[in-house]
Every structure is written in C-alpha cells, then in structure tokens.
C-alpha cells in the first residue's frame, strides 16, 4: 500500500480551516477595514448606483404625471418602489454631503477612523439597497392599475338649456375642496332637477375627473321610498352582493364597511321624504373633509323641508324657471320650428303664447315642443293655444298645476283615441317599472288592441303604441332593457287627473288607483267605481259583498299583494260587469264558486299563486280569452271539460303548472286541441305521448318534466314542425333522469327550420345528460336570438363549447354540474360546428359558475368577453386561473367569489392580479351557490 504524501494530508486537514478563516474572519475584517481606510471608494460606488436609480425614478415619475392627466391610478407596487427609491436617493445625498463636509488633515485625508467607518458602512448599505431597487424597476404594464368605473354615465337629453350656471357652481365648489358634505337641489316637478343631477353624475363619472371620487352612485327613490330598495341599488353600483332575506342592519353594515374609507359621491334623485342615511349604511359625520377623504351626498326634491331634514339647509340650490329667451330656445329646438316661425309671423305669435303658458318649465317646453313638431298650419297652432287658454288647471291643488294643462296638450296630440286610452291604462300598472308584455296584455284584454283576434299581431301593435308614447315623452326607456318602460311621476299624475276630471259618461269616469304606500279606504270601493288597481300593497284587503256592491266594476287589479289569501264569497256576484281580473303573486289558494257569475270576464291572471283548486264553475266564463296559470306548482287538478268549455281562449299559460298525472295531462291536451282560437300556449308535459302531441299546438312556453324512459330527445322537424319551432319562446327540461343526449336537427332538412324567437333554454336535474348534439344545423343559425341559458344539476356534461357561437347570448348560469371540466374549448367534441358569423360571446353580460367541483378552465386564452359585466365563481376549487382576455383595454367585469379562492388563483403576470383586484368583491358568508342566489348576485 502506497503512503499518502504529507502535503496532501496537510491540504485535506487545513483546507476547511483556511476556508473558514477566509470567509468568516478575513473577509469581514477586510470589509470593515475598507469602511475605515477607503470611505471614498464606498461613497463613489454609492454615487454610481444612485445615478442609475435616480434616472429610473425620474422616468417613472414623468410617466406618472402623464398617466394622471389620463386619469390612471398608480399601483401599490409602483408606489412602494417610488417611495423606496426616493428614500435611497435622499439617503445617498445625505451620505455624500456628510462625506464632503468631513475635516481634512495632512495628505488630504481624514484621520477620524470612527467617522470614516460610519460613512463607509452607510454608503455600502445604501448602495446595496439601490442596486436591489435597480433590479426591480416597474415595467410600463405594472405602473398603473386599471380602475373599475367610478360611476356609470347616464343618458341626457340632447338640448339642455339654463343649467350651466348651476352645474358650474356645484362642480367648482367640489373641485376647490369645499367643506360641505351635503347639497340639496330643490324645485318644482319638471324644473330639471333630475337632468342637473345626471349632469353632475356624468361629470364625476367621466375619465377626466377620476381622482375626485372613488365611487359615484346614482339612486332614484321616488314617492314609494323603501330602505331595502335604496340599499340594493347602492350595493349594485358598488358591486356588493346583498341577500334579499338579509336584515336591513346587515345590509347597512355591508355598505358602511365598504364605503367608510373610500371617497364617494352619492346622488339621490326624487326624494319625497327624509331618508336616514345612517340606516342606509352611508358613512356620516366625518370630521376631516378634504380631497383625500371626500364623502358627499347631493339630493333632489320638490320639498324644501326634505333638504332641511337631510342636513342640507345651508347648501340648498333652488332651480328657477327658465328665462324667456332660454324658454324660447328650448321650445324652438324641440319643436324644430325656427324656419317656420321666421317665415310666418302668425305662427310665431302662437308659439310665443305657448312658451308663455309653459311658464319656463323645462319638461313642459320639451313635451309640448315635441308635440308641435309636426304641426305646420296656422289652424293647428291656433287650436293648441285655445286649448291652453281654456283649461282650468288653477283648480288642481299642486305646486306644479301649470304643468298639467301643458302636458294635456301632449296627450291631446296623440294620433287617435285608442292610443290615448292605451296611455291612460298604463297607470293600472306600476309606473316606475312597467313590464311591456303585461301592459300589452292589459290593452288586449280591454279591447284597446287586437280586434282581429291575432295575438302575435296584437303584440306587434302594442309595441308600436309603446313607441308612439315614448316618442311623445309620455313614457321613457328603462335601465332594465327593452322589456320595460317607465312613466314619469308627473305624467302619471296628469293621466290620473285626466281620468278623474274627464266629463260625461265615458269609460274613464271613476277609477281607484293606489300603489305601494298610497293609502286606500274601504269606502272607496264604491258602487260607481269602474277600474280598481291596488298593486304591491301591504295593507290591502278585499271587502265582502255587502261592503262592495260594485255593479259597474270592469277592472280589478290586485297584483303582488301577498296578504290577500282569499276572495270573499259573493264578491263576484256583486261585480257582474267585471271583464279583467288580475291576481298574480297573491296568496290565494282557492277561488269561490261564484266565479261563474263573471260571464263577461275576458282576462283572468292567477300566475305565481299557491292555487290548489279551480272550481268547476270556471266553465261558465264563456267570454274568457286570456287565462294565466303559470307557476302554479301547487295546482292539483282542473275539472274535466273546463278547458274545452272556454271556447274563446286565445291565450292559455300553464307553464310550470302542476305537474298533473299523465292521464290528466293527455286529457287536457285533448281539450286544448278543440280550442279553435288558441294562439298562445304555455304547458308542462311529463310523458312521451303528451310530448309528441303537444307540438301540434301553438306552444310559446314548454316545460318537459320527469318523462320516464326518455334516453334521447330529438328536436327535429319530425317532432317540431317549422311553424311550431318558430313560435317557441322558452324551453325547459327538468328532472328527466334517463335522458342521455339532446339531439337538435337532422340530416338533409330544410335550411329554414330553426327556433326563430327562442329566448331562454333551461336544463335542470338531467343527471345523465352527456351532450347536446347538433345535426345538420349550426347553433348560431338554429338559436339566433337565445339570450339566457341555465344549466343546473347536470352531472354528466363535460363542456358546452357550442354556446360561444350564439350571437345574442347575454346570460349564462352553470350550477351544480360535477363533471364540467371546461366551459368552452377550441376542440369541438359535440359534433361538427360551423364557424359563427361573429366573434365568440359577442354580447355575454353575466356569467355564473357555482359548485363546479371539476371545472379546470373557463376557456382558452384566445377567447374574449367584450361585454361581460359580472362574473360569479363559487365552489370551483379546481379553477386556478381566469382567462387572460377577461381583462379588457379599459375595463374588466366585476368578479364575485370567496376570498380564499381569489388568493389561490395563479397568474401568468402578477401585475394582472393587482390590476383586477379593484374589481373583486367577496360573496357574503350566507351565500350557498344555488341558482337563485347566483342569479341574484349577478343582478343586484
């Protein structure tokens, strides 16, 4: 065995010792010695590192100044870096100044070793900090955060006159940092309070003013003031999800905790009584008012005492009527009569008289001006002046009584008597949120439209009438969309005044209309009353026959009165003239047998009631044309022969009614087949035979529920004719456990077979449904107008890629579907699909994903959501990433979910998370992810 050299042994033994000495002893000694002996080297290196850092800081600060001009907000990450950079630069300057000011001794050196050591060590540490900051200089994409919209801009009339002074005063005061936290805007009805408030909303919601407030909230209240409604409106604009069953205190706490440290401008329109903002949840009593913590409330009201009660008495702005030149300008631009008045002195004189009678009231000038827009002859203008001069509005006990006779002109200028009647009958509905189909039903049931018996044409005529009323400014667009309109409070008052004061024995002589909080006395159910509408009231009670002998009563509307549990026996006997009876959303379980006395009844609505039994006497209603029994899921049976006895029925809605035993369903279908005038049917089927037969009828709403043994449902021309397919509006499949596939279309069929107006598709509790297969047809052509898709409890579906092709899809809800892996992929595994004519999801506004335990991905990163406004994600534990293109150039949707899910999300770029964070809202603790809760969270 060869001996190991001593040098090698010594190397092995001493290497660790030398290493420890060099690294742990010598290097620290050398470093600390350099602090003392060579401070100039440390300070020089610091200066070099600081120069690079300062250049980077100055560049970013220039970008910040430019970004602030464009109303962008600095990210927290960028702000922290800038603060650290400034601190490092300042520290560097301080060290350098101390070093330059040291005492110099022989040979140009300082012999104060302790001073040199401190300077050298401080310089080395600050240099290290500067170098670290130089490594993490923020990139362009992470300097600014993308903010949720401060507020929503609201539409304004095209020509606003006389409000610039008011607007500039308020805006100027706010920008100059005024100390007031309340402003009251007061004026008579139609003076322009709402228009002014909307202008203020748009000023501070716009990009140029994004730094004034974090949130701008616009709330309409009106005469029927409800705390919960105000709270939900505020929460909706803040992106907060409030439960409808939550207490007002809980809702108040949610709003308060969100707003207490934020700058906000709350605009409250049309207050008729004092509103306790503390109960609402609006932070009050801030002792520090300034640009950084500004919290302001601006209200509008007709009543000065409301301003005083709302603490705005020191800052009340009274809107005055327009000056004569302003009034003329506003009238002229709405009437479009400048050329006419310039060329015809007589018409100009009449126009001046009309403007004078309008009294400088903007709403009156606008409405009358538009009514006169089509008038060209002197006689028409003279007639209008005569109407204004002959009216007796001084008798109306209202501060805005002058407006009544002005607005009457707009009513009087409607094209025909039928349109005028339609306008007046709108007051039987809820004026602040008028549901268009319901309003058209009222018109049809009263014979105002639809004389030819064609329901489809009647609906088209109804929409035409609505358009006429909107153009006359008697109805307005509603924020909820095309299915709703609204009527201004003043216009409603005028309509009721017309009804109350119309002379003679016409159809509008005696009406009783009370909604929400408006009181009604039992004696008002008098024998001479002709129309009664008591909607959405908590205290309404139907008097018995002895107290209500209303032999002339034609219309009785009692919608949304849950305290009404029954109809007193004998009431219908005492109201034999009744033609329209509306009782939806009441608590009525059974109708009295004297319903058979209503031989003139043409319209009966019992939808969404706990109705259990229908009396056999319903057969005697031989004049009945419209019968609504939708969503009466406790209804057990309809007496045999009742449906066929109602031979004049045009509309019968039994959607989600029952369900009934199979033999009963088949018997009802047989009776339906005998109705010669039936044009509109909603129905629920529970067996295969009924399913095949029901498509021979004019279906609009179809619910296919619990059909046993149905493994494949083939929606094709064989089952659904071309005509019937084009009539279907809503299709629901529910609780069919055996169903494995839904096949739509067939090979070699006509290209014009499609569901022309299908608006809503619901798939619920179809546990074995694996796929929807398209055969010989493509989704975007087959379902061109599908707007809503709901899928719930379908545990075998893995993907629904086909939905991305639907051009009008606005709402998608996927709830409690365990097997869904991906919402929409680029791999189409559900049959050959042709490319859609438009980009994917062109109109999708809300997307609800709840209890999808295996959902890994929403879609690939090539798909975008240009119109998405809200996204709910709940109990989707495998979803670890959101689509990259969810983030749009200037905005992003509100994202509602649980905080732990949000924190676990992965991001390709961490800056995206900080950009999206302002759009995130945590779902409340009580949220359980049901379809109803998901829908509510997406629509609050």
Steps between C-alpha positions, in 0.01 A plus 500: 500500500650836389543770767303823463721809463512732798412801281177337397416415859568855607285632212211282606532601864561870452262580210188529720692707752630732232154526345340589831776753569467661158120515488403545860792701640715662233224623263299677775826651634590614149153642437482689827858621458411640158222702665762668712794520259323555165170686561544683170467170310170414675361850444603493132332165439187632674493806275518282189217270614293800606541667160342201324223485762421871474478481120252212524299681769481822297383308191223329693390826664467656154278208398297547816438867421381402152289218643331733750395724213336191351330415832704190575577388851842387625525136609598428860807311372620801297428740787708291740791491255492878448490562875797269552693657209443850634618390843814341354583806290448733797715278720773501233502879485519524877794257516681681221448839669634366830801352325575821307474701824747288698809665651810460277844451663850436365533339156131572428372232736271487795647322799164468677477121466164478673351756260648325197366165619144629543501677162647201317258253657193720435611553139543126445156419640325774302687388182370145557142633540533708184630205300207287618254772395671526162428130449123540553421821314123485421414425140250711307221245549531502879522875565127570478202300620187462292215645703141384508272771362468779754134522404273437206433778256129561447322610182406867479256685275671648195416863578547625857428865563546717808695260723861591428513750785371249756729223376813715489434631851474153654789353302719800582427478871584129507823541305612785725472274803194651664424374849132424441394136497134551400338692215126522441353576158140610532235598247154425368421195292646525152745777593804296396622360833557154360677635191734709715576204727575279201737764364686504832509121489655504154755769590641297788450159338702606198866418456616860542377511860600151614709630789220701661313193631551125518129435444215703353161349585168608347178387671139576409259485793157644410184518703504137614819510704625160614819463702581158355460627143737792564753267662486251214537778241809636675646153545441414135703800386779414744503139386394371843276194522224547757251227586132579459436323830770693685391739771525872432768525772711235326463676164586833665817353653614361165461837329657694787807276528560530127463880483643618832857545372415587140426827325148498359234724351147377570232655276144439621225601260135580572471485879149555635587443865810504714730203453706385799841448344630332816241225457594473134864446597647824362793623716415821685667758720852501357704761687757531223358617172744544216612362166648184652196390696214678330159345563210697354126464457289701254122465505214627286149559627192710440469564876727745678439343841658178370818699428498645851438161655785350300749753649527686170326818617820703475560392140164497323489586132154604380442440130318794351287495187680576179532858384290595201787472249610166643143371493460606138828334405403169664152499346628593155762227489248233609227621265745546213305808398771763456451528124122489535485775762745715307288478185153521659441775753156361593643160598785674683240689705322176586834340590581790732162454671569130549845570646347755735242246622780247563625735769870429451462138604755290307297177496192682374696682229655174385177298492284768339778591258524141380121480474505804270789374288271365227258797494533723197168681457387814684175328599685222687707752693194714574313192626784419741501854638124478549537175697754662731287810552180306579641256753415534870817376660489762772257266679763224530652520851861440393802724492555398140137543392605715205670195361181294485331692226829518313545123516136451400592645163748218445226250587251680277743486207523120505397363161168337593260422782627145534857616567368745759316220676811284495693783665243535779490124562874495570423650843340167594855356503802605703601832344863491611568158344245408237537146364424526129332158443276553804399844376416363155293226668297770677441681173395180324269389780325838493455489125733792435708297254456160341153530352588249228574230758859446384711498818832531318380802303357646819841487667655670199233772513561534873868566443406754234276683749779494760732655245247775434466573872878510544541737212239725660711496822210350690701183562875464544759231441585289804855403606394133525471473125251478217244295697433791734396865480414755764266793544615824661325581829356820358377330186329235716337775705377662180358169379312452827381859481366439149319190627356683800385814320383366164145610450203291390433132536811377318702189594734692731251657736588332832833334569666401828876470460731455799845340494754413769468739796202698368210464742155373405184510708241218487224745407685582180380165362180679410215381278596748229864393468604362160872423524697396809877451511656431840846357433779403735335615821554353844168611647243429228194291580213403273169608653212256516201514268295713740769771506579481130202498271701623204257411224687724254846362577678400178863460611646362823881488530638370832850385394780431750287516814620201704256575783205417278431134583147466373222671309189554713204289393243711320745760372476379143123489517507869591737586213326344196648749250861404573704437182856507637610321821871494588619319817863386435743470791226495760451224757169374363461121522147463376241703311141519623236320294331829411783559251247358256297821532764692304348422163663809347851421622759498219827500695594294809854491641584265790871453426752436780237428763466197731174415323398140569152464356306653215123495542293324235305824463792639299335326204232769499748773400406474133652840416844417644781559249814525718569252782834507684584212738881501465713388796203365696701198616251409771207471262373141530238477229279684256143366481434292191347695215603839639765576240289395203204697638705821470459497124611860439842461666782662305767484770539221756815492710549181706882510492641351822145423611441173685644262390189289453466121471570364151139411426390850603769662284383298196139596569595869524685478168194346340292790630759748377479351153135599490571872555468657156625847601798400714817680385726509804565201729729436794500139621676229704520138376616195696471209254612413147154479347409847625836631381431392141144632504572837659707615202182504292389800705619866488766467772683804636623362835574127539613315813597134441513352848579154645425295186585138587704286264596787268867438414527726197299808417514583132384854425459478124241579231355154561400602852476878466365645178657805344206716610503377860878530530478866407236566769687356800625765743613297804607135528571327832610139563471395863559182700524251210736250666529265200586773244850450360505724193317794351518488120404811306435485124534220248685425179369648173232718658376839382746777571221725628405269789617676814379640832441853383405667830627255765614730780575268791626140535501330839654160577450387859563176687587297189756286679588272207496758221843479341477732204297717269557384142439715194407318181457674167476835675740739672425666836523863391246443221273269696484722811555850359328686785575280802575742781504288820644153570462327837660162571456355849550155650624343174784286635608325179558803278871572456500807275258727316726636231211572264382798707785718377333513156169646617484861376245636752596305813505743794464286813655159582452315828670165565427369849562169679643306204774273638650381169543832324871535423494799271233744400608551141803356324646522153452123457141446396407157629125546469466456127618690197442869552538759232667826585266766628462823310616702802776471758429275803284639781429833326221603744560293816434727800481270803659162569419295811715196587404334827578163661700365205743278689700389194504820297863552398461771242238746377643523149833527323684829488399572142140577598391838633190639665451850359169569680540301824387705799486247786655162576409280799733213593406290805620157613710447187803373690682370190473831316843646565520750216272753332504564124775742404271703276249551776692823551400746231686811392305746712293291740435157648190326637418496868616165636305356793642207696647385830819666617690172551435403136617840382822475698582156353455604137806470280610775264736502205577858591461603864427855394167377356386398847565846640325652200194278546486524879287820504239305302479216753211476747473230764174308511315525834538226760143375454549435127444130423523503121145409398365609165279763665792642702729501198237682293447753779874566539528569128205737488507698828 
